[in-house]
Amino acid sequence: MEYNVSVVGFGDNVVDIYTHSNKQYPGGNCVNFAVYAKMFGAKRAAYMGYFGTDVNADHVIEALHNEKIETVKCKKISGENGYSRCKLENGDRVFLDYNEGGVRSRHIYELDEFDIEYLRQFDLVHCGNYCYMESQLPKIKEANIPLSFDFSDDSTEEYYMQIAPLVTYAFCSYDGTDEEVKEHLRKVSDLGPEIVCASRGAKGCMLYCNGKYYEQKAVPIEKVVDTMGAGDSLITTFMVGYTDARKKGISQDEAIVSSIAEAAKFAAEICQIDGAFGYGREILMDKLKN
């Protein structure tokens, strides 16, 4: 299916190093967002960010080109590309360490007027907690460009208070009882986002919009291969489906219900492939091997 939607992931790219299998895979929240959008059928998907100048950067770039992701606003900065090292335990990823984004954390992508002009071409910009782009989000907000944002488990209350008012659609993962999740969603919503969504692993996810809660059960999976990218794929496909539905004049309520159901199906499919979206290779840098 094709969706009349254009999106850009603005922020992080990494290689995910799997120490247990001596493999590495391209990834990063914003790279995954762009790739999943294209896989799901978005008419246009772009990634915008900085790469290092090592073999890991080339691995990610090659995968993006193979997936036909637009990269015209990317740039290489001399130095190390971002990586994170992890292992799998019963299909679940356990993070070990990372290099804080490599060159990305030391060279912030400063949006100028021409970058904003480029971003205006898209229906949605996506960013996240590990992108080091917090200083640039007010520019996106001022330009009235819809922004989705993925908060993380270690996002503090202060961080939510700083970032949530700049965000149109807020996403997070959240453990806890139904009531605890509802309270968290309501608190984040009060800061400004139009829709807030919490993914809950095997419990599925819960959304909050205009005073109403929506629950979506996880789609059963016979065999979980790798949960890397599961949350990113849920966010991406929900946003692509929802944006497309709203552009077609479908009511917000109906758009939320149908889009999150389709997103849950897609996320289940992603859990059955290695890495976030494949392209595995043997670890390219000796120092990153187990």
C-alpha positions as CSV (number, residue, x, y, z in Angstrom):
1,M,0.0,0.0,0.0
2,E,1.2,3.5,-0.8
3,Y,0.7,6.4,1.6
4,N,0.6,10.0,0.4
5,V,3.0,11.0,3.2
6,S,6.5,12.5,3.3
7,V,8.7,12.2,6.4
8,V,12.2,13.0,7.5
9,G,14.2,11.5,10.4
10,F,16.4,14.3,11.8
11,G,19.0,13.1,14.2
12,D,20.8,9.9,15.1
13,N,22.4,7.1,13.1
14,V,24.4,4.3,14.6
15,V,25.6,0.8,14.0
16,D,24.2,-1.7,16.5
17,I,27.0,-4.0,17.5
18,Y,25.8,-7.5,18.5
19,T,28.7,-8.9,20.6
20,H,27.1,-12.3,21.0
21,S,27.1,-13.0,17.2
22,N,30.0,-10.8,16.0
23,K,27.6,-8.9,13.8
24,Q,26.7,-5.3,13.3
25,Y,23.6,-3.7,11.8
26,P,22.7,-0.1,10.7
27,G,20.3,1.6,13.0
28,G,19.5,4.7,15.1
29,N,16.0,6.0,15.9
30,C,15.9,8.5,13.0
31,V,17.5,6.2,10.4
32,N,15.0,3.4,11.4
33,F,12.1,5.9,11.1
34,A,13.0,6.8,7.6
35,V,13.6,3.2,6.5
36,Y,10.4,1.9,8.1
37,A,8.4,4.7,6.6
38,K,9.7,3.7,3.1
39,M,9.1,0.0,3.8
40,F,5.5,0.8,5.0
41,G,4.8,2.7,1.8
42,A,5.4,6.4,2.5
43,K,5.8,8.2,-0.9
44,R,8.9,10.0,0.4
45,A,11.3,9.3,3.2
46,A,14.5,11.2,4.1
47,Y,17.3,11.0,6.7
48,M,19.0,14.2,7.8
49,G,22.1,14.1,10.0
50,Y,25.8,13.8,10.4
51,F,28.0,10.8,9.8
52,G,31.5,10.0,10.8
53,T,34.2,9.1,8.3
54,D,34.8,5.5,9.3
55,V,33.7,2.1,7.9
56,N,30.7,2.1,10.3
57,A,29.4,5.3,8.7
58,D,29.8,3.8,5.3
59,H,27.8,0.7,6.4
60,V,24.8,2.9,7.4
61,I,25.0,5.1,4.3
62,E,25.1,2.1,2.0
63,A,22.0,0.7,3.6
64,L,20.1,4.0,3.3
65,H,21.0,4.2,-0.4
66,N,19.8,0.6,-0.9
67,E,16.5,1.4,0.8
68,K,16.1,4.6,-1.5
69,I,16.2,7.0,1.5
70,E,16.9,10.6,0.6
71,T,20.1,11.8,2.1
72,V,20.7,15.1,0.4
73,K,21.0,17.1,3.7
74,C,23.5,14.7,5.3
75,K,27.2,15.5,5.9
76,K,30.3,13.6,6.9
77,I,32.3,15.0,9.8
78,S,35.9,13.8,10.3
79,G,35.8,11.2,13.2
80,E,34.1,8.2,14.6
81,N,30.5,7.3,13.7
82,G,28.0,6.5,16.4
83,Y,27.7,2.9,17.6
84,S,26.1,1.1,20.5
85,R,27.1,-2.4,21.7
86,C,24.5,-4.8,22.8
87,K,23.7,-8.5,23.2
88,L,20.5,-10.5,22.8
89,E,18.9,-12.5,25.6
90,N,15.8,-14.5,24.6
91,G,15.2,-12.1,21.7
92,D,15.4,-9.0,23.9
93,R,18.2,-6.5,23.4
94,V,20.4,-5.6,26.4
95,F,22.6,-2.5,25.8
96,L,26.2,-2.7,27.0
97,D,27.8,0.6,26.0
98,Y,27.9,3.3,23.3
99,N,30.1,6.2,22.2
100,E,27.6,9.0,22.7
101,G,26.8,9.3,19.0
102,G,30.5,9.8,17.9
103,V,30.9,13.0,15.9
104,R,27.2,13.9,16.3
105,S,27.4,14.8,20.0
106,R,30.4,17.1,19.3
107,H,29.0,18.7,16.1
108,I,25.4,19.8,16.5
109,Y,23.4,20.1,13.2
110,E,22.6,23.8,13.3
111,L,19.4,24.4,11.2
112,D,19.6,27.5,9.0
113,E,16.9,29.1,6.9
114,F,17.6,26.8,3.9
115,D,17.3,23.7,6.1
116,I,14.0,24.9,7.4
117,E,12.9,25.5,3.8
118,Y,13.8,21.9,3.1
119,L,11.9,20.5,6.1
120,R,8.8,22.4,5.1
121,Q,8.5,20.0,2.1
122,F,7.6,17.2,4.5
123,D,4.4,16.3,6.4
124,L,6.4,15.3,9.5
125,V,9.8,15.6,11.1
126,H,10.9,12.9,13.6
127,C,13.6,13.3,16.3
128,G,14.4,11.6,19.6
129,N,16.1,11.6,23.0
130,Y,19.5,10.5,21.7
131,C,19.8,12.8,18.7
132,Y,21.5,15.8,20.4
133,M,19.1,18.1,18.6
134,E,17.3,19.7,21.5
135,S,18.7,23.1,20.7
136,Q,17.2,22.9,17.2
137,L,13.7,21.9,18.1
138,P,12.4,25.4,18.7
139,K,13.2,26.3,15.1
140,I,11.0,23.4,13.9
141,K,8.3,24.5,16.2
142,E,8.5,28.1,15.1
143,A,8.2,27.0,11.5
144,N,5.0,25.2,12.3
145,I,6.3,21.8,11.0
146,P,4.7,18.8,12.8
147,L,7.2,17.0,15.0
148,S,7.1,13.6,16.5
149,F,9.6,12.8,19.3
150,D,10.7,9.6,20.9
151,F,11.5,10.1,24.6
152,S,13.6,7.4,26.4
153,D,13.4,5.4,29.6
154,D,15.9,7.9,31.1
155,S,14.1,11.1,30.1
156,T,13.8,13.0,33.3
157,E,10.7,15.1,34.3
158,E,12.8,18.2,33.6
159,Y,13.6,16.9,30.1
160,Y,9.9,16.3,29.4
161,M,9.1,19.8,30.6
162,Q,11.7,21.2,28.3
163,I,10.9,19.2,25.2
164,A,7.2,18.2,25.2
165,P,5.9,21.7,24.6
166,L,7.9,21.7,21.3
167,V,6.4,18.4,20.1
168,T,3.2,17.6,18.2
169,Y,3.3,13.8,18.8
170,A,5.2,12.4,21.9
171,F,6.2,8.7,22.2
172,C,7.8,6.8,25.0
173,S,8.1,3.3,26.5
174,Y,6.6,3.0,29.9
175,D,6.4,0.2,32.5
176,G,3.7,0.2,35.2
177,T,0.1,-0.4,35.9
178,D,-2.6,0.9,33.6
179,E,-3.3,3.8,36.0
180,E,0.3,4.7,36.1
181,V,0.6,4.8,32.4
182,K,-2.6,6.8,32.1
183,E,-1.3,9.4,34.6
184,H,2.0,9.6,32.7
185,L,0.3,10.1,29.3
186,R,-2.0,12.8,30.8
187,K,0.9,14.7,32.4
188,V,2.9,14.7,29.1
189,S,-0.3,15.7,27.2
190,D,-0.8,18.7,29.5
191,L,2.6,20.0,28.3
192,G,1.3,20.4,24.8
193,P,1.5,17.4,22.5
194,E,-1.6,16.6,20.5
195,I,-1.1,12.8,20.8
196,V,0.9,10.9,23.4
197,C,1.7,7.2,23.1
198,A,3.4,4.8,25.5
199,S,4.6,1.4,24.2
200,R,4.4,-1.4,26.8
201,G,6.2,-4.3,25.2
202,A,4.1,-7.5,25.3
203,K,1.2,-5.5,26.7
204,G,0.9,-3.5,23.5
205,C,0.6,0.3,23.8
206,M,-1.7,3.0,25.1
207,L,-2.4,6.5,23.5
208,Y,-4.0,9.6,24.8
209,C,-5.6,12.3,22.8
210,N,-8.3,15.0,23.6
211,G,-9.1,13.4,26.9
212,K,-9.6,9.9,25.5
213,Y,-7.4,6.8,26.0
214,Y,-6.8,4.2,23.3
215,E,-5.4,0.8,24.0
216,Q,-3.9,-1.5,21.4
217,K,-2.8,-5.1,22.2
218,A,0.4,-6.4,20.9
219,V,0.1,-8.8,17.9
220,P,1.1,-12.3,19.0
221,I,4.4,-13.5,17.6
222,E,5.2,-17.2,17.3
223,K,9.0,-16.7,17.6
224,V,10.6,-13.4,18.5
225,V,13.9,-13.1,16.7
226,D,15.0,-9.6,17.7
227,T,13.1,-6.8,19.3
228,M,15.6,-4.2,18.0
229,G,13.5,-1.5,16.2
230,A,10.1,-2.7,17.5
231,G,9.3,0.6,19.2
232,D,10.7,2.6,16.2
233,S,8.6,0.7,13.8
234,L,5.4,1.2,15.8
235,I,6.0,4.9,16.0
236,T,6.8,5.2,12.3
237,T,3.9,3.2,10.9
238,F,1.4,4.8,13.3
239,M,2.6,8.3,12.2
240,V,2.5,7.4,8.5
241,G,-0.9,5.9,8.7
242,Y,-2.3,8.6,10.9
243,T,-1.0,11.4,8.8
244,D,-2.3,9.8,5.6
245,A,-5.8,9.3,7.1
246,R,-6.0,12.8,8.4
247,K,-5.0,14.2,5.0
248,K,-7.9,12.1,3.5
249,G,-10.3,13.8,5.9
250,I,-10.8,10.8,8.2
251,S,-11.8,11.7,11.7
252,Q,-9.1,11.9,14.3
253,D,-10.7,9.1,16.4
254,E,-11.0,6.7,13.5
255,A,-7.5,7.6,12.2
256,I,-5.9,6.8,15.6
257,V,-7.8,3.5,16.0
258,S,-7.0,2.2,12.5
259,S,-3.4,3.5,12.4
260,I,-2.3,2.0,15.7
261,A,-3.8,-1.4,14.8
262,E,-1.8,-1.5,11.5
263,A,1.3,-0.2,13.4
264,A,1.1,-3.1,15.9
265,K,1.0,-5.6,13.0
266,F,4.1,-4.0,11.3
267,A,6.0,-4.0,14.6
268,A,5.3,-7.7,15.1
269,E,6.8,-8.3,11.6
270,I,10.0,-6.3,12.5
271,C,10.5,-8.5,15.6
272,Q,11.1,-11.4,13.2
273,I,14.1,-10.1,11.5
274,D,17.7,-9.6,12.7
275,G,18.8,-6.1,13.5
276,A,16.5,-3.1,13.1
277,F,16.0,-3.7,9.3
278,G,18.7,-6.3,8.3
279,Y,22.0,-5.5,6.5
280,G,24.0,-7.4,9.0
281,R,27.8,-7.8,8.6
282,E,30.6,-9.1,10.7
283,I,31.9,-6.4,13.1
284,L,34.1,-4.1,10.9
285,M,36.3,-2.6,13.7
286,D,38.4,-5.0,15.8
287,K,38.2,-2.7,18.9
288,L,34.4,-3.2,19.0
289,K,34.5,-7.0,19.0
290,N,33.7,-8.9,22.2
